[in-house]
Amino acid sequence: MKFYQKYKIYDQDKIIVDKMPFNFRWIGFIKILFPQAKIIHSNRNPADSAFSIFRNMFDSPGLGWLTIKII
């Protein structure tokens, strides 16, 4: 519900894209909460995906193991 509260301020005609790598776990839940939601699954080269995840440094409490410091 927190996710919905965060985005409900936006216009209903707008598109919200959430690219968090592990959100595939929530697809069933998303479809229950948002029956009209469109879900796009794409396959990428694993090296490209890893570099993209590294470059974006997604901010999520569940991804604490992903945080690295470059010195």
N, C-alpha and C positions, 0 to 999 in steps of 0.2 A: 504494500500500500504506500510505503514511503516513496517508491519510484513514481507511482501515479501522482501523488501529491506534488512531487518535484516538477512534473511536466504538465499538469493540468492547467497551468497558467497560460500555456501556449494556445494559439488558434487551433481549432479542431481540424482545419484543413492542412495544417502543417505536417511534415513528415519528421519523425524522430528516428535517428539512427543510433543504435547502441552497439559499439564494436568490441565490447569486452570479450576476450577470448574464451572464457568459460561459461558464457551465458547459455550455451547449448543445453546445459543441465536443466534450465528453467523453461524450455520450450513448451512443455505440457501445461505448466502453470500460466505462462503468458497467454496461451491460446484460451484458457479458461477465463482469465481476467479480461482479455481483449480479443473477443472472438473474431473481429474483423482485421486483426493484425496480419500483416504480410511478413513472412519469415523467409529470408533469402540465405541459402547455404552455398558457400563457394569453396572450392578446393584450390589451394595455392601450393606452390613449391614450398616444402618445409623450411628451407633456408630463408626464403623471402619472408615467411610468416614469423620466424624467430627474430629476424632483424627488425621487422616492423614492431613486434612486441617490445623488443629492447629499446627501439627508438622512441616509442610512445610513452614508455614507463607508466602504464596504467595505474591510476591511483585507486586502490581498493584495499580495505583492511584484510581481505582474504588472500591478497597477493603479496604479503609481506616478504615472502621468500624470494620474490622477483626483484626486490630493491637492491641495487648494487651501487657502490660509489666508485667512480673512476678518478684516479689520482694522477 
